[in-house]
Amino acid sequence: MEQEILLELVTMEMPYGRYKGRILCDLPEPYLAWYHQKGFPKGKLGERLALLYEIKLNGLEYLLKALRK
């Protein structure tokens, strides 16, 4: 189950906003930090963005790079 969630981070596109169409793992950290301050959206997208924020904050992006290949 956890691997499926990580796979979504490297395949799921941002559905709206400034970065519409960009793969979630490619979103810039300042954008995620802004969401962290303002509040992540509800539902699956918000959960994925919050997880991605924690991954980037803790320097674990290499986990996602391995999945992209």
ABEGO torsion letter per residue (X at the ends): XAAAAAAAAAABBBABEAABGBBAAABBAAAAAAAAAAEBBBEAAAAAAAAAAAAAAAGAAAAAAAAAX
